[in-house]
């Protein structure tokens, strides 16, 4: 459920409320009791967890991978011959 921020127009009290999107907007301030709460616009934050597409495709995309030895080097192309003979690297 989203967390919404509210501010009272009378006393300036700020609060956060966890509400469903379908829940009515809060109006009464818990600090002063006035019906002057306004919903604030704020950045939404979320965290992706689990082993879904985020973890498999993007989670480590910004990190540099460390080389662990000769297995990280690409294979060398075979010398001689053209396409179809196995020397071009595409077969």
N, C-alpha and C positions, 0 to 999 in steps of 0.2 A: 504494500500500500504506500502511496506517496506521502511525504511529509510536507505539510504546508506551513508557511510562516504568516503570522498575523501581527498587526500593530494596532494599538488602541489610539483612536483619534483624540480622546479626552486626556488620558494620563501618559501616553507614550509607551505603555507596557508592551513588550514583545513576547510572543510565545510561538512554539511549534506544536502542530497537531498532526497526528497520524490519522488520515481519513481515507475512505474510499472516494473514488472520483465522483460517485453518485451521491455522496453525503452532502447535506446542505451546508452552505457557508456559515461559519461561526459568526455570531453578532455580539454576544455579551462578553465583556472583558472580565476575566476572573479576578483582576486586581481592584478595579473601581466599580464594577457592576454596570457600567454604562453600555448601551447598545451601539458602540461606535468602532467595533473591530473592522479592519480592512485587511483583505488577503493581499500579501505582498508578492511581487514577482521575484523569483529567485532561481538560481541555477539548480537544476535537478542533478542529483548524484546517484550513481548506481554502481554496483560491483558485479562482474560476471564471475560465476563460480562453476565448477564442474569440469567435465571433459568434453564439452561440446565444441562447436566450430571455432569459438574464440580461443580455447586452449590449444587446439591442434593447428590452427592457421595463423593466429596473430599474436599470441601471448608473448613470444620471445622475438618478434620480428625486429625490434629496435636494438637488440643486443648483438654484439659482435661475437661470432663463434670462434673458439680457440682451435687452432690446428693441433692435431694429436699425433702427427707423424706422417710417414710416406703414404699412408692410405688416403690422405686428403688431396694428393696431387692428381691431376687428371691424367689418364693414360696417354702415352705418346702415340702419334699417328705412325703407321707403318710406312716405310719408304718405298717409293717406286709404284708404277702402275697407275691407271686412271680409275674412273668410276666403274664399279662392277668387278674389279679385280681384288678388292679387299684392301687396297693401298690408299684409298681416298679418305677413310675414316667414317664414311656414312654407311658402310655395310658390315 
